[in-house]
Amino acid sequence: MKARYLAIPFLMLTAGSAFAAETIEKQIQVIASVPTAQFYVEPVGNWMDDPQELIYNSQRGDFSEVRRQFQAKSTIGPIKAFLTTQPELVSGIDKFSLKVNMAGKDLGLTPVELLNQAQASAGTVMDFRIIAEKPAGGYVPGSYQGMVNMMFESAAPGGA
């Protein structure tokens, strides 16, 4: 009689393990980059992985700026930067422009020298700012989003 009571829990254990035969696979993308010793422009910290928020101040009726830093170095020559598109934030049909400033210089659609050859060779940390440009009629309520697309280049002096 005692053997019968032991057989029931044993059968329940083996039946339970038959149900655990299902599997679930997960994949995690992992990336890494090692900049060249000759030329790099990298954010200071991991802030580029997260959306950067312009905070609206209701009393002033304007946005605070996004202020971050980049570190840069080039043993090739001066470092230039430009915007690949005019940055703006959009909410439905409403939008407003953004001004982008790096190393104290406003970026536009044509290259601007951020660091001369001596500064670039030594390497430095540059301030980076995104500033909302208030439209003539003021800001229209909404949830805005957009992108700032920049390009950095370094070439030997006398090159393009």
Contacts in CASP RR format, 6 or more apart in sequence:
PFRMAT RR
TARGET T0000
AUTHOR 0000-0000-0000
METHOD contacts of the structure
MODEL  1
MKARYLAIPFLMLTAGSAFAAETIEKQIQVIASVPTAQFYVEPVGNWMDD
PQELIYNSQRGDFSEVRRQFQAKSTIGPIKAFLTTQPELVSGIDKFSLKV
NMAGKDLGLTPVELLNQAQASAGTVMDFRIIAEKPAGGYVPGSYQGMVNM
MFESAAPGGA
35 42 0 8 1.000
37 75 0 8 1.000
38 74 0 8 1.000
38 75 0 8 1.000
38 76 0 8 1.000
39 73 0 8 1.000
39 74 0 8 1.000
39 75 0 8 1.000
39 76 0 8 1.000
39 79 0 8 1.000
39 154 0 8 1.000
40 71 0 8 1.000
40 72 0 8 1.000
40 73 0 8 1.000
40 74 0 8 1.000
41 70 0 8 1.000
41 71 0 8 1.000
41 72 0 8 1.000
41 79 0 8 1.000
41 81 0 8 1.000
41 152 0 8 1.000
42 70 0 8 1.000
42 71 0 8 1.000
42 72 0 8 1.000
43 68 0 8 1.000
43 69 0 8 1.000
43 70 0 8 1.000
43 71 0 8 1.000
44 68 0 8 1.000
44 69 0 8 1.000
44 70 0 8 1.000
44 71 0 8 1.000
44 125 0 8 1.000
47 68 0 8 1.000
51 145 0 8 1.000
52 66 0 8 1.000
52 68 0 8 1.000
52 130 0 8 1.000
53 66 0 8 1.000
54 63 0 8 1.000
54 64 0 8 1.000
54 65 0 8 1.000
54 66 0 8 1.000
54 89 0 8 1.000
54 130 0 8 1.000
54 132 0 8 1.000
55 63 0 8 1.000
55 64 0 8 1.000
56 62 0 8 1.000
56 63 0 8 1.000
56 139 0 8 1.000
57 63 0 8 1.000
57 64 0 8 1.000
61 139 0 8 1.000
62 132 0 8 1.000
62 134 0 8 1.000
62 139 0 8 1.000
63 131 0 8 1.000
63 132 0 8 1.000
63 139 0 8 1.000
65 129 0 8 1.000
65 130 0 8 1.000
65 131 0 8 1.000
65 132 0 8 1.000
66 129 0 8 1.000
66 130 0 8 1.000
67 127 0 8 1.000
67 128 0 8 1.000
67 129 0 8 1.000
68 127 0 8 1.000
68 128 0 8 1.000
68 129 0 8 1.000
69 125 0 8 1.000
69 126 0 8 1.000
69 127 0 8 1.000
69 128 0 8 1.000
70 102 0 8 1.000
70 125 0 8 1.000
70 126 0 8 1.000
70 128 0 8 1.000
71 123 0 8 1.000
71 124 0 8 1.000
71 125 0 8 1.000
71 126 0 8 1.000
72 79 0 8 1.000
72 114 0 8 1.000
72 115 0 8 1.000
72 120 0 8 1.000
72 123 0 8 1.000
72 124 0 8 1.000
72 125 0 8 1.000
72 126 0 8 1.000
72 152 0 8 1.000
73 120 0 8 1.000
73 121 0 8 1.000
73 122 0 8 1.000
73 123 0 8 1.000
73 124 0 8 1.000
74 115 0 8 1.000
74 120 0 8 1.000
74 121 0 8 1.000
74 123 0 8 1.000
74 154 0 8 1.000
75 120 0 8 1.000
75 121 0 8 1.000
76 120 0 8 1.000
76 154 0 8 1.000
76 155 0 8 1.000
76 156 0 8 1.000
77 117 0 8 1.000
77 120 0 8 1.000
77 121 0 8 1.000
77 154 0 8 1.000
77 155 0 8 1.000
77 156 0 8 1.000
77 157 0 8 1.000
78 113 0 8 1.000
78 114 0 8 1.000
78 115 0 8 1.000
78 116 0 8 1.000
78 117 0 8 1.000
78 120 0 8 1.000
78 154 0 8 1.000
78 155 0 8 1.000
78 157 0 8 1.000
79 113 0 8 1.000
79 114 0 8 1.000
79 115 0 8 1.000
79 120 0 8 1.000
79 152 0 8 1.000
79 153 0 8 1.000
79 154 0 8 1.000
80 111 0 8 1.000
80 112 0 8 1.000
80 113 0 8 1.000
80 114 0 8 1.000
80 152 0 8 1.000
80 153 0 8 1.000
80 154 0 8 1.000
81 102 0 8 1.000
81 107 0 8 1.000
81 111 0 8 1.000
81 112 0 8 1.000
81 114 0 8 1.000
81 150 0 8 1.000
81 151 0 8 1.000
81 152 0 8 1.000
81 153 0 8 1.000
82 107 0 8 1.000
82 108 0 8 1.000
82 109 0 8 1.000
82 110 0 8 1.000
82 111 0 8 1.000
82 112 0 8 1.000
82 150 0 8 1.000
82 151 0 8 1.000
83 100 0 8 1.000
83 107 0 8 1.000
83 108 0 8 1.000
83 109 0 8 1.000
83 148 0 8 1.000
83 149 0 8 1.000
83 150 0 8 1.000
83 151 0 8 1.000
84 109 0 8 1.000
84 149 0 8 1.000
84 150 0 8 1.000
84 151 0 8 1.000
85 109 0 8 1.000
85 147 0 8 1.000
85 149 0 8 1.000
86 97 0 8 1.000
86 108 0 8 1.000
86 109 0 8 1.000
87 97 0 8 1.000
87 98 0 8 1.000
87 100 0 8 1.000
87 130 0 8 1.000
87 146 0 8 1.000
87 147 0 8 1.000
87 148 0 8 1.000
87 149 0 8 1.000
88 95 0 8 1.000
88 96 0 8 1.000
88 97 0 8 1.000
88 98 0 8 1.000
88 146 0 8 1.000
89 95 0 8 1.000
89 96 0 8 1.000
89 98 0 8 1.000
89 132 0 8 1.000
89 144 0 8 1.000
89 145 0 8 1.000
89 146 0 8 1.000
90 144 0 8 1.000
90 145 0 8 1.000
90 146 0 8 1.000
91 140 0 8 1.000
91 142 0 8 1.000
91 143 0 8 1.000
91 144 0 8 1.000
91 145 0 8 1.000
94 140 0 8 1.000
94 142 0 8 1.000
94 144 0 8 1.000
95 144 0 8 1.000
96 132 0 8 1.000
96 133 0 8 1.000
96 134 0 8 1.000
96 135 0 8 1.000
96 139 0 8 1.000
96 144 0 8 1.000
97 133 0 8 1.000
98 130 0 8 1.000
98 131 0 8 1.000
98 132 0 8 1.000
98 133 0 8 1.000
98 148 0 8 1.000
99 106 0 8 1.000
99 130 0 8 1.000
99 131 0 8 1.000
99 132 0 8 1.000
99 133 0 8 1.000
100 106 0 8 1.000
100 107 0 8 1.000
100 108 0 8 1.000
100 128 0 8 1.000
100 129 0 8 1.000
100 130 0 8 1.000
100 131 0 8 1.000
100 148 0 8 1.000
100 150 0 8 1.000
101 107 0 8 1.000
101 127 0 8 1.000
101 128 0 8 1.000
101 129 0 8 1.000
101 130 0 8 1.000
101 131 0 8 1.000
102 114 0 8 1.000
102 126 0 8 1.000
102 127 0 8 1.000
102 128 0 8 1.000
102 129 0 8 1.000
102 150 0 8 1.000
103 114 0 8 1.000
103 115 0 8 1.000
103 126 0 8 1.000
103 127 0 8 1.000
104 126 0 8 1.000
104 127 0 8 1.000
105 112 0 8 1.000
105 113 0 8 1.000
105 114 0 8 1.000
106 112 0 8 1.000
107 150 0 8 1.000
111 153 0 8 1.000
114 126 0 8 1.000
115 123 0 8 1.000
115 124 0 8 1.000
115 126 0 8 1.000
117 157 0 8 1.000
120 154 0 8 1.000
130 148 0 8 1.000
132 139 0 8 1.000
END
